[in-house]
Amino acid sequence: MRTVIYCFRDDLRLLDNPALLAACQQADRLLPVWLAPPPTRSGWGFARVGERRRAFRASAAVGLDVALRRLGSRLIVRQGTMAQTLPQLAEAVNAEAVYCEEMATPEEVDELEALRSRGLVVHSYWQSTLFAPDTLPWQVQDLPDVFTVFRQQIERCALAPILPRAVDALPPLPEAARDIGSLALESPNVQADPRSSFPFPHPAYLGTEEAALAHLDQYLMRNLPHRYKATRNGLHGVDYSSKFSPWLACGALSVRHLVRRLREFEAEQGASEGSYWLWFELLWRDYFKLLQLKYGKRLYRAGGLPGKAAPRHDEQAFQRWRSGATGQPLVDAGMRELAATGYLGNRMRQIVAGYLIHDLQCDWRAGAAWFESALIDYDCSLNHGNWLYIAGLGTDPRGGRRFNLEKQAAEHDADGSYRMLWGAA
C-alpha cells in the first residue's frame, strides 16, 4: 500500500495538474496538503503577504477543498514551510514520497532542497507554462535574452501547448488522516471596494477554480478577446484587460487550458489582432518564468543581471510612494487603488514603478517587495521580471522605462476620472 503526500503550491486546481495526476497514478493512498504562508515580514518593514492576497489565496484553497471533497477526499491545511510541516505529516501517515509542482524561483527551489535534506523523496513536475522546457527549440541556458527573438522562434516552430487533462478521481485518504488536524479555512475577512476593477471578494471574483472557469466562459462568450488589445491599457473597469492574472497566479486557472479555450474561440469566432495580443501577453508570462530557470538567483542581485552597484534608496520618498502621497496625482491614484483593492492594471504598474525608480531614485527591490505584499495576483517570476525590466536591470537591451506622467495621463486618463475616483485629482 503506497501512500504519498501531494503538496499544492501555485497550482490550486484539478484541471490540468500533471503533478497531481502523477501522484494519483503512483499512490494507493493520497494526502492532499496546502501550506498557508507564515506571517513573515519583508526586509523593508511590512508583511510579505498582505491581508488581501492572504484572503484571496485562502478563498482558492476553500474552493479546492470543496472540489476534493466531491471526490471523496479533503484538503489538509497547515501553516509553515514544506520542510517544517511535511516530514511530520509524512511520518503520521507513513508516506513514501511528496509530489508537487516544480518552481524555478530561488526560495521555492531552496524549499525543496530543504525538504529533501530532511530525508523525504520529492517528485516535482514543471507545469506552470504553456511549453515544457524540454520542448523548446533551445536548451534553457540558451534562452534568448530578447523577448522578441523568443516569441518569433516560438511562433516559427508552431509549438503547441500540452493539452490539459482533468483529475476526476483520487486515491482515498490514508486511514491515519482522520487523526490529522487541519487549520480552519474561513471566508475572506476583507471587504470589496465598489471602485475596484477586480472586486474580490465578490463571489464571481473569489480565488476558486470554479470562479476562474466561469470568468473564462463569460469572457469568451462576450467576444472580449477581440477587444483585448484596445482595452488592455485601461485604468478602470472590470472589462478592460482580461483579469485572468489573479487565478493564473494562484494556479486556480491553468494557462494551457486558457490557451486551448482561446484557440477554440478563434476557430469559431475568427482570430483578430485582439485575440493575438492576448496570446502575445501570455508568451511574456512564459518568458519571465523561463528566465528564472536560466538565471536563478542572479536575477535577485541588487544590481540585477548586469551586476551594477546597489541602487540608492530614499526611505521617506518610498513611504510617500507606498501611501499614495507623492503629490503626483496619477501615481498617487494608482498607489491608493493598490492599497484599497490589491489590484492594479498593467499600465499603472509600469507608471508607478517607473516613477519610484527613476523619479524618486529609490531601490527597485523595495517596490517589488511592496507589490509582493499588496497584489492579490502576485507571481514572483512576473513581478520580479517586470521590475527588472522597468529598472533596466534585466535582459531588455533598452535600459529601463521612465514615463512622462503628463503624457500618460493625457493618453489614459484624459478626463481625469481615474484620478478623481481614487481621490488624487
HUBELGI-V448517 format. One record per residue. N is the residue number from 1. RES is the residue in one letter. PHI is phi in radians with two decimals (999 if undefined). Layout:
[[N,RES,PHI] [N,RES,PHI]]
//
This chain:
[[1,M,999] [2,R,-1.67] [3,T,-1.92] [4,V,-2.32] [5,I,-1.82] [6,Y,-1.90] [7,C,-1.84] [8,F,-1.26] [9,R,-2.05] [10,D,-1.70] [11,D,-2.56] [12,L,-1.42] [13,R,-2.72] [14,L,-1.89] [15,L,-1.51] [16,D,1.01] [17,N,-2.31] [18,P,-1.01] [19,A,-1.13] [20,L,-1.18] [21,L,-1.04] [22,A,-1.09] [23,A,-1.09] [24,C,-1.11] [25,Q,-1.23] [26,Q,-1.73] [27,A,-1.97] [28,D,-1.58] [29,R,-2.32] [30,L,-2.39] [31,L,-1.93] [32,P,-1.39] [33,V,-2.33] [34,W,-2.27] [35,L,-1.85] [36,A,-1.21] [37,P,-1.16] [38,P,-1.21] [39,P,-1.36] [40,T,-1.82] [41,R,-2.03] [42,S,-1.32] [43,G,-1.22] [44,W,-1.76] [45,G,1.73] [46,F,-2.35] [47,A,-1.08] [48,R,-1.22] [49,V,-2.10] [50,G,-1.29] [51,E,-1.04] [52,R,-1.25] [53,R,-1.16] [54,R,-1.06] [55,A,-1.19] [56,F,-1.14] [57,R,-1.12] [58,A,-1.11] [59,S,-1.14] [60,A,-1.11] [61,A,-1.18] [62,V,-1.03] [63,G,-1.10] [64,L,-1.14] [65,D,-1.06] [66,V,-1.05] [67,A,-1.12] [68,L,-1.16] [69,R,-1.13] [70,R,-1.09] [71,L,-1.74] [72,G,1.48] [73,S,-2.14] [74,R,-2.86] [75,L,-1.77] [76,I,-1.53] [77,V,-1.94] [78,R,-2.27] [79,Q,-2.09] [80,G,2.41] [81,T,-1.51] [82,M,-1.08] [83,A,-1.17] [84,Q,-1.35] [85,T,-1.92] [86,L,-1.25] [87,P,-1.01] [88,Q,-1.13] [89,L,-1.16] [90,A,-1.09] [91,E,-1.17] [92,A,-1.16] [93,V,-1.93] [94,N,1.02] [95,A,-1.38] [96,E,-1.54] [97,A,-2.79] [98,V,-2.02] [99,Y,-1.94] [100,C,-2.90] [101,E,-1.26] [102,E,-1.57] [103,M,-2.29] [104,A,-1.78] [105,T,-1.23] [106,P,-0.97] [107,E,-1.11] [108,E,-1.25] [109,V,-1.13] [110,D,-1.09] [111,E,-1.10] [112,L,-1.21] [113,E,-1.09] [114,A,-1.14] [115,L,-1.16] [116,R,-1.15] [117,S,-1.17] [118,R,-1.49] [119,G,1.66] [120,L,-1.55] [121,V,-1.43] [122,V,-2.15] [123,H,-1.97] [124,S,-2.07] [125,Y,-2.29] [126,W,-1.32] [127,Q,-2.69] [128,S,-1.74] [129,T,-2.07] [130,L,-1.09] [131,F,-2.11] [132,A,-1.18] [133,P,-0.93] [134,D,-1.38] [135,T,-1.77] [136,L,-1.29] [137,P,-1.32] [138,W,-2.57] [139,Q,-1.19] [140,V,-0.99] [141,Q,-1.18] [142,D,-1.82] [143,L,-0.91] [144,P,-1.01] [145,D,-1.53] [146,V,-2.13] [147,F,-1.00] [148,T,-1.03] [149,V,-1.14] [150,F,-0.99] [151,R,-1.06] [152,Q,-1.09] [153,Q,-1.24] [154,I,-1.08] [155,E,-1.24] [156,R,-1.15] [157,C,-1.37] [158,A,0.95] [159,L,-1.14] [160,A,-1.89] [161,P,-1.07] [162,I,-1.11] [163,L,-1.28] [164,P,-1.30] [165,R,-2.20] [166,A,-1.74] [167,V,-1.49] [168,D,-2.01] [169,A,-2.68] [170,L,-2.26] [171,P,-1.07] [172,P,-1.15] [173,L,-1.15] [174,P,-1.06] [175,E,-1.01] [176,A,-1.22] [177,A,-1.12] [178,R,-1.10] [179,D,-1.73] [180,I,-1.65] [181,G,-1.35] [182,S,-2.45] [183,L,-1.12] [184,A,-1.22] [185,L,-1.69] [186,E,-1.94] [187,S,-1.10] [188,P,-0.99] [189,N,-1.76] [190,V,-1.88] [191,Q,-1.83] [192,A,-1.27] [193,D,-1.61] [194,P,-1.07] [195,R,-1.51] [196,S,-1.21] [197,S,-1.45] [198,F,-2.40] [199,P,-1.37] [200,F,-1.12] [201,P,-1.77] [202,H,-0.91] [203,P,-0.90] [204,A,-1.26] [205,Y,-2.12] [206,L,-1.18] [207,G,-1.42] [208,T,-1.31] [209,E,-1.07] [210,E,-1.06] [211,A,-1.16] [212,A,-1.09] [213,L,-1.20] [214,A,-1.16] [215,H,-1.11] [216,L,-1.08] [217,D,-1.04] [218,Q,-1.24] [219,Y,-1.13] [220,L,-1.31] [221,M,-1.07] [222,R,-1.58] [223,N,1.04] [224,L,-1.22] [225,P,-0.99] [226,H,-1.16] [227,R,-1.70] [228,Y,-1.02] [229,K,-1.08] [230,A,-1.24] [231,T,-1.93] [232,R,-1.12] [233,N,-1.70] [234,G,-1.10] [235,L,-1.90] [236,H,-2.62] [237,G,2.16] [238,V,-1.26] [239,D,-1.76] [240,Y,-1.40] [241,S,0.96] [242,S,-1.89] [243,K,1.15] [244,F,-1.36] [245,S,-1.03] [246,P,-1.07] [247,W,-1.32] [248,L,-1.13] [249,A,-1.15] [250,C,-1.55] [251,G,1.50] [252,A,-1.20] [253,L,-2.14] [254,S,-1.52] [255,V,-1.14] [256,R,-1.24] [257,H,-1.15] [258,L,-1.01] [259,V,-1.22] [260,R,-1.04] [261,R,-1.15] [262,L,-1.12] [263,R,-1.14] [264,E,-1.11] [265,F,-1.06] [266,E,-1.13] [267,A,-1.15] [268,E,-1.57] [269,Q,-1.88] [270,G,1.58] [271,A,-1.37] [272,S,-2.62] [273,E,-1.06] [274,G,-1.14] [275,S,-1.17] [276,Y,-1.11] [277,W,-1.18] [278,L,-1.14] [279,W,-1.04] [280,F,-0.98] [281,E,-1.21] [282,L,-1.20] [283,L,-1.16] [284,W,-1.02] [285,R,-1.04] [286,D,-1.01] [287,Y,-1.06] [288,F,-1.11] [289,K,-1.23] [290,L,-1.26] [291,L,-1.05] [292,Q,-1.09] [293,L,-1.13] [294,K,-1.27] [295,Y,-1.89] [296,G,0.93] [297,K,-1.19] [298,R,-1.07] [299,L,-1.24] [300,Y,-1.84] [301,R,-1.24] [302,A,-0.98] [303,G,-1.62] [304,G,1.12] [305,L,-1.08] [306,P,-1.19] [307,G,1.21] [308,K,-1.23] [309,A,-1.11] [310,A,-1.02] [311,P,-1.20] [312,R,-1.27] [313,H,-2.62] [314,D,-1.94] [315,E,-1.11] [316,Q,-1.15] [317,A,-1.13] [318,F,-1.10] [319,Q,-1.15] [320,R,-1.12] [321,W,-1.10] [322,R,-1.08] [323,S,-1.65] [324,G,1.23] [325,A,-2.32] [326,T,-1.46] [327,G,1.61] [328,Q,-1.69] [329,P,-0.96] [330,L,-1.19] [331,V,-1.09] [332,D,-1.13] [333,A,-1.07] [334,G,-1.09] [335,M,-1.21] [336,R,-1.24] [337,E,-1.07] [338,L,-1.05] [339,A,-1.14] [340,A,-1.43] [341,T,-2.19] [342,G,1.37] [343,Y,-2.37] [344,L,-2.75] [345,G,-1.14] [346,N,-1.04] [347,R,-1.05] [348,M,-1.20] [349,R,-1.06] [350,Q,-1.16] [351,I,-1.11] [352,V,-1.23] [353,A,-1.18] [354,G,-1.07] [355,Y,-1.16] [356,L,-1.08] [357,I,-1.33] [358,H,-1.66] [359,D,-1.67] [360,L,-1.53] [361,Q,0.98] [362,C,-1.88] [363,D,-1.20] [364,W,-1.03] [365,R,-1.18] [366,A,-1.16] [367,G,-1.12] [368,A,-1.07] [369,A,-1.19] [370,W,-1.18] [371,F,-1.09] [372,E,-1.01] [373,S,-1.24] [374,A,-1.62] [375,L,-1.32] [376,I,-1.30] [377,D,-1.80] [378,Y,-1.06] [379,D,-2.29] [380,C,-0.98] [381,S,-1.07] [382,L,-1.26] [383,N,-1.07] [384,H,-1.16] [385,G,-1.08] [386,N,-1.23] [387,W,-1.16] [388,L,-1.10] [389,Y,-1.07] [390,I,-1.16] [391,A,-1.37] [392,G,1.31] [393,L,-2.07] [394,G,-1.84] [395,T,-1.59] [396,D,-1.13] [397,P,-1.42] [398,R,-1.58] [399,G,1.38] [400,G,1.67] [401,R,-2.33] [402,R,-2.06] [403,F,-1.85] [404,N,-1.43] [405,L,-1.14] [406,E,-1.10] [407,K,-1.16] [408,Q,-1.10] [409,A,-1.13] [410,A,-1.14] [411,E,-1.41] [412,H,-2.02] [413,D,-2.55] [414,A,-1.04] [415,D,-1.58] [416,G,1.29] [417,S,-1.15] [418,Y,-1.16] [419,R,-1.10] [420,M,-1.20] [421,L,-1.00] [422,W,-1.77] [423,G,1.18] [424,A,-2.32] [425,A,-1.28]]
//
